[in-house]
Amino acid sequence: MNHLRKPVVGLTGGIGSGKTAVSNRMAELGAHVIDTDLIAHQLTAPGGLAIPALIATFGPQCIQQDGAMNRAYMRQRVFDNPDERKQLEGILHPLIRDEVGAQLQKDTGLYSVLVIPLLIEKGGWMHLLDHIVVVDCDTETQIKRVMDRNGFTREQVIAILKTQTDRQARLSRADLVIENNSSLSELIEKTDWAHGEILKLRLN
């Protein structure tokens, strides 16, 4: 761990675990939040840097009329096709890493938080991180949240969960765990606690 700079924290958790609520609170507390999902959306928005390579690889049908990537089409296309998923990741991941690096250079917060949903599954980020924070909830809570939020069926949510690492594998890599099985107010209290622990790391 490099103590000559402010910590870089990897924030992860399964779908519906509450990563966004935690990262929003950390930003309120003074952290510099870098959300890889948000970067991916920017890269695939109209005029985004990834659009030319997406068209060249997957054809014009992968782009909506407004010029953005058709996320529903691509989700369906790559979900059961590992080769095409690797092609998509091969386009997006290097661009995401470049943007993360650029944003880290501009860090003005107390510490940086990289929100990486598939941090454990995909790897490749550990060399940047000083600490891993996992947002965790029980599986049934997770399923209900995603059904309510996204309008997915139970079967669709379970299919997504099968593409993510299991809870125990994720928890085994955590330096801090923020449990989110209850209310938003309790989640904020636990996030405030985690923030304090990260600041202690900064002072080491």
GISULKA-V980465 format. One record per residue. N is the residue number from 1. RES is the residue in three letters. PSI is psi in whole degrees, 0 to 359 (NA if undefined). Layout:
[[N,RES,PSI] [N,RES,PSI]]
This chain:
[[1,MET,138] [2,ASN,113] [3,HIS,3] [4,LEU,357] [5,ARG,171] [6,LYS,149] [7,PRO,151] [8,VAL,120] [9,VAL,129] [10,GLY,122] [11,LEU,123] [12,THR,176] [13,GLY,159] [14,GLY,169] [15,ILE,134] [16,GLY,8] [17,SER,334] [18,GLY,22] [19,LYS,319] [20,THR,317] [21,ALA,320] [22,VAL,314] [23,SER,325] [24,ASN,318] [25,ARG,318] [26,MET,323] [27,ALA,319] [28,GLU,328] [29,LEU,358] [30,GLY,5] [31,ALA,155] [32,HIS,107] [33,VAL,130] [34,ILE,112] [35,ASP,113] [36,THR,331] [37,ASP,318] [38,LEU,319] [39,ILE,317] [40,ALA,320] [41,HIS,320] [42,GLN,321] [43,LEU,334] [44,THR,9] [45,ALA,169] [46,PRO,126] [47,GLY,3] [48,GLY,155] [49,LEU,335] [50,ALA,345] [51,ILE,312] [52,PRO,316] [53,ALA,326] [54,LEU,316] [55,ILE,317] [56,ALA,327] [57,THR,317] [58,PHE,355] [59,GLY,163] [60,PRO,342] [61,GLN,347] [62,CYS,359] [63,ILE,135] [64,GLN,171] [65,GLN,331] [66,ASP,358] [67,GLY,356] [68,ALA,159] [69,MET,138] [70,ASN,97] [71,ARG,320] [72,ALA,317] [73,TYR,313] [74,MET,324] [75,ARG,314] [76,GLN,322] [77,ARG,319] [78,VAL,348] [79,PHE,315] [80,ASP,18] [81,ASN,91] [82,PRO,324] [83,ASP,316] [84,GLU,328] [85,ARG,319] [86,LYS,322] [87,GLN,316] [88,LEU,314] [89,GLU,325] [90,GLY,333] [91,ILE,311] [92,LEU,318] [93,HIS,316] [94,PRO,323] [95,LEU,321] [96,ILE,316] [97,ARG,319] [98,ASP,316] [99,GLU,322] [100,VAL,315] [101,GLY,318] [102,ALA,319] [103,GLN,327] [104,LEU,325] [105,GLN,336] [106,LYS,11] [107,ASP,124] [108,THR,9] [109,GLY,180] [110,LEU,328] [111,TYR,166] [112,SER,142] [113,VAL,117] [114,LEU,113] [115,VAL,111] [116,ILE,97] [117,PRO,319] [118,LEU,40] [119,LEU,313] [120,ILE,320] [121,GLU,316] [122,LYS,333] [123,GLY,194] [124,GLY,359] [125,TRP,347] [126,MET,329] [127,HIS,342] [128,LEU,345] [129,LEU,141] [130,ASP,341] [131,HIS,143] [132,ILE,125] [133,VAL,125] [134,VAL,128] [135,VAL,125] [136,ASP,144] [137,CYS,165] [138,ASP,158] [139,THR,319] [140,GLU,320] [141,THR,317] [142,GLN,311] [143,ILE,314] [144,LYS,316] [145,ARG,315] [146,VAL,323] [147,MET,315] [148,ASP,319] [149,ARG,316] [150,ASN,349] [151,GLY,18] [152,PHE,157] [153,THR,164] [154,ARG,319] [155,GLU,322] [156,GLN,318] [157,VAL,316] [158,ILE,322] [159,ALA,320] [160,ILE,316] [161,LEU,328] [162,LYS,340] [163,THR,350] [164,GLN,157] [165,THR,157] [166,ASP,162] [167,ARG,315] [168,GLN,322] [169,ALA,320] [170,ARG,314] [171,LEU,329] [172,SER,341] [173,ARG,357] [174,ALA,138] [175,ASP,326] [176,LEU,143] [177,VAL,129] [178,ILE,111] [179,GLU,134] [180,ASN,66] [181,ASN,2] [182,SER,226] [183,SER,165] [184,LEU,322] [185,SER,322] [186,GLU,323] [187,LEU,319] [188,ILE,318] [189,GLU,317] [190,LYS,326] [191,THR,320] [192,ASP,320] [193,TRP,313] [194,ALA,321] [195,HIS,315] [196,GLY,321] [197,GLU,322] [198,ILE,323] [199,LEU,326] [200,LYS,320] [201,LEU,320] [202,ARG,330] [203,LEU,353] [204,ASN,NA]]
